[in-house]
């Protein structure tokens, strides 16, 4: 591993400027991170340095296992941990690899010369590579460096990975100045403390408390100050020159700091503008894609329209001559065929009415032009008006008749639909009732067969048990009699009375056991018969209840169907009556309009 390129300022603003300038570089010196993740990397490092000021972001060269070297970002410093109630600092280096933040970073512990790595350690290998569960469970974009540092602190606090190595000091007091020695020992004690672990001889490695690396400060570029006697012996020109150089350097540093602030603000604005431009470009690309898709769809529709228009134009060219040839000998009056007599009558009355309107209009023009006298005009208008009145009255009656027929047809259709629905629902109800009755009958038959089979099985079991018990009793009696006879033969005089008594007892016991077995068999048979009768009665009651439920449901559904049919018939009748009343009202209105027109014409003729 190559040491970092150089220290970076600890000021948060200068750290932000450093990260912005490093991540915005282009060309061969640019960092190998993707453009869409640089902003996340910058935010992660800024948050890390804000939460842990002891970690400084830098750029350094990382060498992979295959020999490749690449310039990467790293956060080097110390991570605090709490061990036995005391806070210690563990030096670490967090490398941000090329695939960060989609992949976890690589973390190493960075021991100093007087430190060693604990072996074995659960989360740190001998080379210093750290492997904790947070790195294995790294999830983009929820995981970040701040949480990683917190997990490192917690894991190291449970099991510290580093120990200080005590070495013998050949010169116990190399500095003759006691004050300087005291300050040096204070500095060393404030750096890395150790906790007691293993004790050994001088020069051996003693595991102690985790050590804290001291911060290395770069030497001053302007040299170190000497003693007062040396300053007094310096040349005044040199002193003036050095003071002038210091003043110029301060001025240059101030100008550079102001310039950095200005450039940082400009870079922040440019980053924001770049993000906004990216969003706008995404929106524009999306709009262009949608417009392209819409254009393709319109072009396809245009092609379809052009093809259909070409087909129609071809059909018109082919059939135009045929249509002209067919229409030469066709009468206009015969071109339309009416469906029924009322339609033909309605067509004739409407044509006559419109023709009379045209004739009256022509007579009005002729009267205005003076082509006919007033007497002839009035005579023709009177006759034409009478004829038009009759035609309109006839058309109104025909229209009313047609509406009544339409209403009647609709009522008949609705009644037929209602009847069909009622018949269908009744058939469905009957089918359901028949199906439920068949199911109930099948279930009753099955339950009866099950009960009969169980009764037969229980009777056979009882009979078998009785026979077995009787055979056992007989065998026992025979065995006991044979035993008694054998003993009686051996002990004729003494056992004769006992044999007679035992035979009587055995006979009595056998008779009692046989009677008990018979009684148990009779009781079990009676229980089985009673259970069979009870189950048959339950099955019969359930079948009767289910049949009654089915019958009640069928009656209820039939009544519902009948009520719906009656309701729909009443609705149809009400609609028919309403439409007839509307037709009658319209007929009355037309008759009144015709009467008014006739009265106006008579008044006009009389005037």
C-alpha positions as CSV (number, residue, x, y, z in Angstrom):
1,X,0.0,0.0,0.0
2,X,1.3,3.4,-1.0
3,X,1.1,6.2,1.5
4,X,-1.4,8.9,0.8
5,X,-0.6,11.7,-1.6
6,X,-0.7,14.4,1.0
7,X,-2.6,15.6,4.1
8,X,-5.9,17.4,3.6
9,X,-7.2,20.2,5.8
10,X,-9.4,19.4,8.7
11,X,-11.8,22.3,8.1
12,X,-15.2,21.0,6.9
13,X,-15.4,23.7,4.2
14,X,-11.9,22.9,2.9
15,X,-12.8,19.1,3.0
16,X,-15.9,19.8,0.8
17,X,-13.8,21.9,-1.5
18,X,-11.2,19.1,-1.7
19,X,-13.8,16.5,-2.5
20,X,-15.6,18.6,-5.0
21,X,-12.3,19.4,-6.9
22,X,-11.1,15.7,-6.8
23,X,-14.4,14.3,-7.9
24,X,-14.9,16.8,-10.7
25,X,-11.6,16.1,-12.4
26,X,-11.6,14.7,-15.9
27,X,-9.0,13.0,-18.0
28,X,-6.3,10.5,-17.0
29,X,-6.1,11.9,-13.4
30,X,-9.9,11.4,-12.7
31,X,-11.0,8.9,-10.1
32,X,-12.6,5.7,-11.4
33,X,-16.1,6.3,-10.0
34,X,-19.2,6.5,-12.1
35,X,-20.7,9.9,-12.7
36,X,-24.1,9.1,-11.1
37,X,-22.4,8.0,-7.8
38,X,-19.9,10.8,-7.3
39,X,-22.5,13.0,-5.6
40,X,-23.3,10.2,-3.1
41,X,-19.6,9.5,-2.4
42,X,-19.1,13.2,-1.7
43,X,-22.1,13.3,0.7
44,X,-21.0,10.1,2.4
45,X,-17.5,11.4,3.1
46,X,-18.7,14.8,4.2
47,X,-21.1,13.1,6.7
48,X,-18.3,10.9,7.9
49,X,-15.9,13.7,8.6
50,X,-18.7,15.7,10.3
51,X,-19.5,12.8,12.6
52,X,-15.9,11.6,13.1
53,X,-13.5,14.6,12.7
54,X,-10.6,12.2,13.3
55,X,-11.1,10.6,9.9
56,X,-9.6,12.6,7.0
57,X,-10.5,12.0,3.3
58,X,-7.5,11.6,1.0
59,X,-6.6,10.2,-2.4
60,X,-4.0,7.4,-2.5
61,X,-2.9,4.6,-4.8
62,X,-4.4,1.2,-4.0
63,X,-2.8,-2.0,-5.3
64,X,-5.1,-4.9,-6.0
65,X,-4.1,-8.6,-5.5
66,X,-3.6,-9.0,-9.3
67,X,-1.0,-6.1,-9.4
68,X,-3.3,-3.4,-10.7
69,X,-2.8,0.0,-9.2
70,X,-5.6,2.6,-9.1
71,X,-6.0,6.0,-7.5
72,X,-8.9,5.9,-5.0
73,X,-10.4,7.8,-2.1
74,X,-9.7,6.8,1.4
75,X,-10.7,7.9,4.9
76,X,-7.7,7.6,7.2
77,X,-7.6,8.3,10.9
78,X,-8.9,6.8,14.2
79,X,-12.3,5.4,15.3
80,X,-13.1,5.7,19.0
81,X,-14.2,2.7,21.0
82,X,-15.3,2.2,24.5
83,X,-13.5,-0.6,26.4
84,X,-13.8,-1.2,30.1
85,X,-15.3,2.2,30.6
86,X,-12.4,4.0,28.9
87,X,-12.4,5.5,25.3
88,X,-9.6,4.4,23.0
89,X,-8.8,5.2,19.4
90,X,-8.2,2.5,16.8
91,X,-6.3,3.6,13.6
92,X,-8.1,2.5,10.5
93,X,-8.1,3.1,6.7
94,X,-11.4,3.0,4.8
95,X,-10.9,2.5,1.1
96,X,-13.7,3.4,-1.3
97,X,-13.4,0.9,-4.2
98,X,-14.3,1.5,-7.8
99,X,-17.8,0.0,-7.4
100,X,-18.6,2.1,-4.2
101,X,-21.4,2.8,-3.0
102,X,-23.1,-0.2,-4.7
103,X,-20.5,-2.4,-3.1
104,X,-19.1,-2.1,0.4
105,X,-15.8,-0.4,1.1
106,X,-12.6,-2.2,2.2
107,X,-11.5,-1.5,5.8
108,X,-8.0,-2.1,7.2
109,X,-6.7,-1.5,10.7
110,X,-3.5,0.5,10.5
111,X,-1.2,-0.4,13.5
112,X,1.8,1.7,14.3
113,X,5.3,0.4,15.0
114,X,4.6,-0.3,18.7
115,X,1.3,-2.1,17.9
116,X,0.4,-5.7,16.9
117,X,-2.8,-7.3,15.6
118,X,-4.5,-9.7,17.9
119,X,-4.3,-13.3,16.7
120,X,-6.7,-14.9,16.3
121,X,-9.4,-12.2,15.9
122,X,-13.0,-12.9,14.8
123,X,-13.3,-9.9,12.5
124,X,-9.6,-8.9,11.6
125,X,-7.2,-11.2,9.8
126,X,-3.4,-11.0,10.2
127,X,-3.1,-8.6,7.3
128,X,-5.4,-6.1,9.0
129,X,-8.4,-6.6,6.7
130,X,-11.7,-6.0,8.7
131,X,-14.7,-8.2,8.1
132,X,-17.8,-7.4,10.1
133,X,-21.5,-8.2,9.5
134,X,-22.3,-4.7,8.4
135,X,-20.0,-5.0,5.4
136,X,-21.5,-8.4,4.5
137,X,-25.0,-7.0,4.7
138,X,-24.2,-3.8,2.8
139,X,-27.3,-2.6,0.9
140,X,-27.3,0.3,-1.5
141,X,-28.4,3.1,-1.0
142,X,-29.4,2.7,2.7
143,X,-25.9,1.8,3.9
144,X,-23.3,4.6,4.5
145,X,-19.9,5.3,6.1
146,X,-21.3,6.8,9.3
147,X,-23.1,3.6,10.2
148,X,-20.0,1.7,9.2
149,X,-17.9,3.7,11.7
150,X,-20.5,3.2,14.4
151,X,-20.5,-0.6,13.8
152,X,-16.7,-0.7,13.8
153,X,-16.6,1.1,17.1
154,X,-19.2,-1.3,18.6
155,X,-17.4,-4.4,17.3
156,X,-13.9,-3.2,18.4
157,X,-15.3,-2.3,21.8
158,X,-16.3,-5.9,22.3
159,X,-13.0,-7.4,21.1
160,X,-10.1,-4.9,20.5
161,X,-8.1,-5.9,17.5
162,X,-4.8,-4.1,18.4
163,X,-2.4,-4.4,21.3
164,X,0.6,-2.2,22.3
165,X,4.1,-3.8,22.2
166,X,6.3,-2.9,25.1
167,X,10.0,-2.7,24.3
168,X,13.0,-2.1,26.7
169,X,14.3,1.4,26.7
170,X,18.2,1.3,26.5
171,X,18.5,4.9,27.6
172,X,16.0,5.5,30.5
173,X,16.7,9.3,30.4
174,X,18.3,10.4,27.2
175,X,17.2,14.0,27.7
176,X,19.1,15.8,30.5
177,X,16.4,18.4,30.8
178,X,13.8,17.1,33.4
179,X,11.1,19.4,32.2
180,X,11.4,18.2,28.6
181,X,11.5,14.5,29.7
182,X,8.3,15.1,31.7
183,X,6.6,16.6,28.7
184,X,7.7,13.8,26.5
185,X,6.4,11.2,29.0
186,X,3.2,13.1,29.2
187,X,2.9,13.1,25.4
188,X,3.6,9.4,25.2
189,X,1.1,8.7,27.9
190,X,-1.6,10.8,26.2
191,X,-1.1,8.9,23.0
192,X,-1.5,5.1,23.3
193,X,-2.4,3.7,26.7
194,X,-2.4,0.0,27.5
195,X,-4.4,-2.3,29.6
196,X,-2.9,-5.1,31.6
197,X,-3.1,-8.5,29.9
198,X,-0.1,-10.9,29.8
199,X,3.0,-10.3,31.9
200,X,6.4,-11.4,30.7
201,X,10.1,-10.6,30.8
202,X,11.7,-7.6,29.3
203,X,11.6,-7.5,25.5
204,X,8.6,-9.9,25.2
205,X,5.3,-8.9,23.6
206,X,2.8,-8.0,26.3
207,X,-0.8,-7.6,25.1
208,X,-2.1,-4.5,26.8
209,X,-4.8,-1.9,26.2
210,X,-5.6,-0.8,22.7
211,X,-3.2,1.9,21.5
212,X,-4.0,5.2,20.0
213,X,-1.8,6.5,17.3
214,X,-0.4,10.0,17.7
215,X,-1.2,12.5,15.0
216,X,1.8,13.4,12.8
217,X,2.0,17.2,12.1
218,X,4.1,18.3,9.2
219,X,7.1,20.5,9.9
220,X,6.7,24.2,9.4
221,X,7.8,25.4,6.0
222,X,9.4,28.5,7.4
223,X,11.8,26.7,9.9
224,X,11.7,26.6,13.6
225,X,12.5,29.5,15.9
226,X,15.7,29.5,17.9
227,X,16.6,30.9,21.2
228,X,16.4,34.6,22.2
229,X,20.1,35.0,22.0
230,X,20.1,33.7,18.3
231,X,17.3,36.2,17.4
232,X,19.2,39.1,18.8
233,X,22.3,38.2,16.8
234,X,20.5,38.0,13.4
235,X,20.8,40.6,10.8
236,X,18.0,43.2,10.7
237,X,17.8,42.9,6.9
238,X,17.2,39.2,7.2
239,X,14.6,39.8,9.9
240,X,12.8,42.4,7.8
241,X,13.0,40.1,4.7
242,X,11.6,37.2,6.7
243,X,8.8,39.3,8.1
244,X,7.9,40.6,4.7
245,X,7.8,37.1,3.3
246,X,5.6,36.0,6.1
247,X,3.2,38.9,5.5
248,X,3.1,38.1,1.8
249,X,2.5,34.5,2.5
250,X,-0.4,35.4,4.8
251,X,-1.8,37.7,2.1
252,X,-1.5,35.0,-0.5
253,X,-3.1,32.4,1.8
254,X,-6.0,34.8,2.4
255,X,-6.5,35.4,-1.3
256,X,-6.3,31.7,-2.0
257,X,-8.8,31.0,0.7
258,X,-11.2,33.6,-0.8
259,X,-10.7,32.2,-4.3
260,X,-11.4,28.7,-3.0
261,X,-14.6,29.8,-1.4
262,X,-15.7,31.5,-4.6
263,X,-14.8,28.5,-6.7
264,X,-16.5,26.2,-4.2
265,X,-19.7,28.3,-4.4
266,X,-19.5,28.2,-8.2
267,X,-18.9,24.5,-8.2
268,X,-21.9,23.9,-5.9
269,X,-24.0,25.9,-8.3
270,X,-22.7,24.0,-11.2
271,X,-23.4,20.7,-9.5
272,X,-26.9,21.8,-8.8
273,X,-27.3,23.0,-12.4
274,X,-25.9,19.7,-13.6
275,X,-28.4,17.7,-11.5
276,X,-31.3,19.9,-12.7
277,X,-30.1,19.6,-16.3
278,X,-30.0,15.8,-15.9
279,X,-33.6,15.8,-14.6
280,X,-34.7,18.0,-17.5
281,X,-32.9,15.8,-20.0
282,X,-34.6,12.7,-18.5
283,X,-38.0,14.5,-18.9
284,X,-37.2,15.5,-22.4
285,X,-36.0,12.0,-23.4
286,X,-39.2,10.6,-21.9
287,X,-41.3,13.1,-23.8
288,X,-39.4,12.4,-27.0
289,X,-39.9,8.7,-26.6
290,X,-43.7,9.2,-25.9
291,X,-43.9,11.5,-29.0
292,X,-42.1,9.0,-31.1
293,X,-44.5,6.2,-30.0
294,X,-47.4,8.5,-30.7
295,X,-46.0,9.3,-34.1
296,X,-45.6,5.6,-34.9
297,X,-49.2,5.0,-33.9
298,X,-50.5,7.9,-36.0
299,X,-48.5,6.7,-39.0
300,X,-50.0,3.2,-38.6
301,X,-53.5,4.7,-38.4
302,X,-52.7,6.9,-41.4
303,X,-51.6,3.8,-43.4
304,X,-54.9,2.1,-42.4
305,X,-57.0,5.1,-43.4
306,X,-55.2,5.3,-46.8
307,X,-55.6,1.6,-47.4
308,X,-59.3,1.8,-46.6
309,X,-59.8,4.9,-48.8
310,X,-58.1,3.1,-51.7
311,X,-60.4,0.1,-51.2
312,X,-63.5,2.4,-51.1
313,X,-62.4,4.4,-54.1
314,X,-61.9,1.1,-56.1
315,X,-65.3,-0.2,-55.0
316,X,-66.9,3.1,-56.1
317,X,-65.1,3.0,-59.5
318,X,-66.3,-0.5,-60.0
319,X,-69.9,0.0,-58.9
320,X,-70.5,3.5,-60.2
321,X,-71.4,2.4,-63.7
322,X,-73.5,-0.5,-62.5
323,X,-75.5,1.8,-60.2
324,X,-76.2,4.2,-63.0
325,X,-77.3,1.4,-65.3
326,X,-79.6,0.0,-62.7
327,X,-81.2,3.4,-61.7
328,X,-82.1,4.3,-65.3
329,X,-85.4,2.3,-65.3
330,X,-86.2,2.5,-61.7
331,X,-89.2,4.6,-60.5
332,X,-88.6,6.8,-57.5
333,X,-92.0,5.8,-56.0
334,X,-91.1,2.1,-56.2
335,X,-87.6,2.6,-54.8
336,X,-88.9,2.3,-51.2
337,X,-90.9,-0.6,-50.0
338,X,-93.0,-0.2,-46.8
339,X,-93.1,-3.0,-44.2
340,X,-96.8,-3.0,-43.7
341,X,-100.0,-1.2,-44.7
342,X,-99.8,1.4,-41.9
343,X,-96.3,2.4,-43.0
344,X,-97.4,2.7,-46.6
345,X,-100.4,4.9,-45.6
346,X,-98.1,7.0,-43.4
347,X,-95.7,7.5,-46.3
348,X,-98.5,8.5,-48.7
349,X,-100.0,11.0,-46.2
350,X,-96.6,12.5,-45.4
351,X,-95.8,12.8,-49.1
352,X,-99.2,14.4,-49.9
353,X,-98.8,16.8,-47.0
354,X,-95.3,17.9,-48.1
355,X,-96.5,18.2,-51.7
356,X,-99.5,20.4,-50.7
357,X,-97.0,22.6,-48.7
358,X,-95.0,23.0,-51.9
359,X,-98.1,23.8,-54.0
360,X,-99.4,26.4,-51.5
361,X,-95.9,28.0,-51.5
362,X,-96.0,28.1,-55.3
363,X,-99.5,29.6,-55.3
364,X,-98.3,32.3,-52.8
365,X,-95.4,33.2,-55.2
366,X,-97.8,33.2,-58.2
367,X,-100.2,35.5,-56.3
368,X,-97.4,37.8,-55.4
369,X,-96.2,37.9,-59.0
370,X,-99.8,38.5,-60.2
371,X,-99.9,35.3,-62.3
372,X,-103.3,34.2,-60.9
373,X,-106.3,36.1,-59.6
374,X,-107.2,36.2,-56.0
375,X,-110.5,34.2,-56.4
376,X,-108.7,31.3,-58.1
377,X,-105.9,31.4,-55.5
378,X,-108.4,31.2,-52.6
379,X,-110.4,28.4,-54.2
380,X,-107.2,26.3,-54.8
381,X,-105.9,27.1,-51.3
382,X,-109.2,26.1,-49.7
383,X,-109.3,22.7,-51.5
384,X,-105.6,22.1,-50.9
385,X,-106.0,23.0,-47.2
386,X,-108.9,20.6,-46.8
387,X,-106.9,17.8,-48.5
388,X,-103.9,18.6,-46.2
389,X,-106.1,18.6,-43.1
390,X,-107.3,15.1,-44.0
391,X,-103.8,13.9,-44.8
392,X,-102.5,15.2,-41.5
393,X,-105.4,13.8,-39.5
394,X,-104.9,10.4,-41.2
395,X,-101.1,10.6,-40.5
396,X,-101.8,11.4,-36.8
397,X,-104.2,8.4,-36.5
398,X,-101.7,6.2,-38.2
399,X,-99.0,7.3,-35.9
400,X,-101.2,6.7,-32.9
401,X,-102.1,3.3,-34.2
402,X,-98.4,2.5,-34.8
403,X,-97.5,3.6,-31.3
404,X,-100.3,1.5,-29.8
405,X,-99.1,-1.5,-31.8
406,X,-95.5,-0.9,-30.7
407,X,-96.7,-0.7,-27.1
408,X,-98.8,-3.8,-27.4
409,X,-95.8,-5.6,-29.0
410,X,-93.5,-4.5,-26.2
411,X,-96.1,-5.5,-23.6
412,X,-96.4,-8.9,-25.3
413,X,-92.7,-9.3,-25.5
414,X,-92.2,-8.3,-21.9
415,X,-95.0,-10.7,-20.8
416,X,-93.4,-13.5,-22.8
417,X,-90.0,-12.7,-21.2
418,X,-91.6,-12.6,-17.7
419,X,-93.4,-15.9,-18.5
420,X,-90.2,-17.5,-19.7
421,X,-88.3,-16.3,-16.7
422,X,-91.0,-17.6,-14.4
423,X,-91.0,-20.9,-16.2
424,X,-87.3,-21.1,-16.0
425,X,-87.2,-20.2,-12.3
426,X,-89.9,-22.7,-11.6
427,X,-88.0,-25.4,-13.5
428,X,-84.8,-24.5,-11.6
429,X,-86.7,-24.6,-8.3
430,X,-88.3,-28.0,-9.3
431,X,-84.9,-29.3,-10.3
432,X,-83.3,-28.1,-7.1
433,X,-86.1,-29.6,-5.0
434,X,-85.8,-33.0,-6.9
435,X,-82.0,-32.9,-6.5
436,X,-82.3,-32.1,-2.8
437,X,-84.9,-34.8,-2.3
438,X,-82.7,-37.3,-4.1
439,X,-79.7,-36.3,-2.0
440,X,-81.8,-36.6,1.2
441,X,-83.0,-40.0,0.1
442,X,-79.5,-41.1,-0.8
443,X,-78.2,-39.9,2.6
444,X,-81.0,-41.6,4.5
445,X,-80.4,-44.9,2.6
446,X,-76.6,-44.6,3.3
447,X,-77.1,-43.9,6.9
448,X,-79.6,-46.8,7.2
449,X,-77.1,-49.1,5.6
450,X,-74.4,-47.9,7.8
451,X,-76.6,-48.4,10.9
452,X,-77.5,-51.9,9.8
453,X,-73.9,-52.8,9.1
454,X,-72.8,-51.5,12.5
455,X,-75.6,-53.4,14.2
456,X,-74.7,-56.7,12.4
457,X,-71.0,-56.1,13.2
458,X,-71.8,-55.4,16.9
459,X,-74.0,-58.5,17.1
460,X,-71.3,-60.7,15.5
461,X,-68.8,-59.3,17.9
462,X,-71.0,-59.9,20.9
463,X,-71.7,-63.5,19.7
464,X,-68.0,-64.2,19.1
465,X,-67.2,-62.8,22.5
466,X,-69.9,-65.0,24.2
467,X,-68.7,-68.1,22.4
468,X,-65.1,-67.4,23.3
469,X,-66.0,-66.8,26.9
470,X,-68.1,-70.0,27.0
471,X,-65.2,-72.0,25.5
472,X,-62.7,-70.5,27.9
473,X,-65.0,-71.4,30.8
474,X,-65.5,-74.9,29.6
475,X,-61.7,-75.4,29.0
476,X,-61.0,-74.0,32.5
477,X,-63.6,-76.3,34.0
478,X,-62.3,-79.4,32.2
479,X,-58.7,-78.5,33.2
480,X,-59.7,-78.0,36.8
481,X,-61.7,-81.3,36.8
482,X,-58.7,-83.2,35.3
483,X,-56.5,-81.6,37.9
484,X,-58.9,-82.5,40.7
485,X,-59.2,-86.1,39.4
486,X,-55.4,-86.5,39.3
487,X,-55.1,-85.2,42.7
488,X,-58.0,-87.4,43.9
489,X,-56.3,-90.5,42.5
490,X,-53.1,-89.6,44.4
491,X,-54.9,-88.6,47.6
492,X,-58.1,-90.8,47.5
493,X,-58.9,-90.8,51.1
494,X,-58.1,-87.2,51.9
495,X,-59.2,-85.4,48.7
496,X,-62.5,-87.2,48.1
497,X,-64.5,-84.6,50.1
498,X,-62.5,-81.7,48.7
499,X,-62.9,-83.0,45.2
500,X,-66.7,-83.2,45.6
501,X,-66.7,-79.7,47.1
502,X,-64.5,-78.2,44.4
503,X,-66.5,-79.9,41.6
504,X,-69.7,-78.3,43.1
505,X,-68.0,-74.9,43.3
506,X,-66.6,-75.2,39.8
507,X,-70.0,-76.2,38.5
508,X,-71.7,-73.3,40.3
509,X,-69.0,-70.9,39.0
510,X,-69.4,-72.2,35.5
511,X,-73.2,-71.8,35.7
512,X,-72.8,-68.3,37.1
513,X,-70.3,-67.2,34.5
514,X,-72.5,-68.7,31.7
515,X,-75.5,-66.8,33.1
516,X,-73.4,-63.6,33.3
517,X,-72.2,-64.0,29.7
518,X,-75.7,-64.7,28.5
519,X,-77.0,-61.6,30.4
520,X,-74.3,-59.4,28.9
521,X,-74.9,-60.7,25.4
522,X,-78.7,-60.0,25.8
523,X,-77.9,-56.5,27.2
524,X,-75.5,-55.7,24.4
525,X,-78.0,-56.9,21.8
526,X,-80.7,-54.8,23.3
527,X,-78.4,-51.8,23.4
528,X,-77.4,-52.3,19.7
529,X,-81.1,-52.7,18.7
530,X,-82.0,-49.6,20.7
531,X,-79.2,-47.6,19.1
532,X,-80.2,-48.8,15.6
533,X,-83.8,-47.9,16.2
534,X,-82.7,-44.5,17.5
535,X,-80.4,-43.8,14.6
536,X,-83.1,-44.9,12.1
537,X,-85.6,-42.6,13.8
538,X,-83.1,-39.7,13.7
539,X,-82.4,-40.4,10.0
540,X,-86.1,-40.5,9.3
541,X,-86.7,-37.3,11.3
542,X,-83.8,-35.5,9.4
543,X,-85.1,-36.7,6.1
544,X,-88.6,-35.5,6.9
545,X,-87.2,-32.2,8.1
546,X,-85.1,-31.7,5.0
547,X,-88.0,-32.6,2.7
548,X,-90.2,-30.1,4.6
549,X,-87.5,-27.5,4.3
550,X,-87.1,-28.2,0.5
551,X,-90.9,-28.1,0.1
552,X,-91.1,-24.8,2.0
553,X,-88.2,-23.3,0.0
554,X,-89.8,-24.4,-3.3
555,X,-93.2,-22.9,-2.2
556,X,-91.4,-19.7,-1.2
557,X,-89.5,-19.5,-4.4
558,X,-92.6,-20.2,-6.4
559,X,-94.5,-17.5,-4.5
560,X,-91.5,-15.1,-5.1
561,X,-91.6,-15.9,-8.8
562,X,-95.3,-15.4,-9.0
563,X,-95.1,-12.1,-7.1
564,X,-92.3,-10.9,-9.5
565,X,-94.3,-12.0,-12.5
566,X,-97.4,-10.1,-11.2
567,X,-95.3,-7.1,-10.4
568,X,-93.7,-7.1,-13.8
569,X,-97.1,-7.6,-15.5
570,X,-98.5,-4.7,-13.5
571,X,-95.4,-2.5,-14.5
572,X,-95.9,-3.5,-18.1
573,X,-99.6,-2.7,-17.9
574,X,-98.9,0.7,-16.2
575,X,-96.3,1.5,-18.9
576,X,-98.8,0.5,-21.7
577,X,-101.5,2.7,-20.1
578,X,-99.1,5.6,-19.7
579,X,-98.0,5.3,-23.3
580,X,-101.6,5.0,-24.5
581,X,-102.4,8.1,-22.5
582,X,-99.4,9.9,-24.0
583,X,-100.5,8.8,-27.5
584,X,-104.1,10.0,-26.8
585,X,-102.8,13.4,-25.5
586,X,-100.6,13.8,-28.6
587,X,-103.6,12.9,-30.8
588,X,-105.8,15.5,-29.0
589,X,-103.0,18.1,-29.3
590,X,-102.7,17.4,-33.1
591,X,-106.4,17.5,-33.5
592,X,-106.5,20.8,-31.7
593,X,-103.6,22.1,-33.9
594,X,-105.5,20.9,-37.0
595,X,-108.7,22.6,-35.8
596,X,-106.8,25.8,-35.1
597,X,-105.3,25.7,-38.6
598,X,-108.7,25.0,-40.1
599,X,-110.2,27.9,-38.2
600,X,-107.4,30.2,-39.3
601,X,-107.9,29.1,-42.9
602,X,-111.6,29.7,-42.7
603,X,-111.1,33.1,-41.1
604,X,-108.5,33.9,-43.7
605,X,-110.9,32.8,-46.5
606,X,-113.8,34.7,-45.0
607,X,-111.7,37.9,-44.6
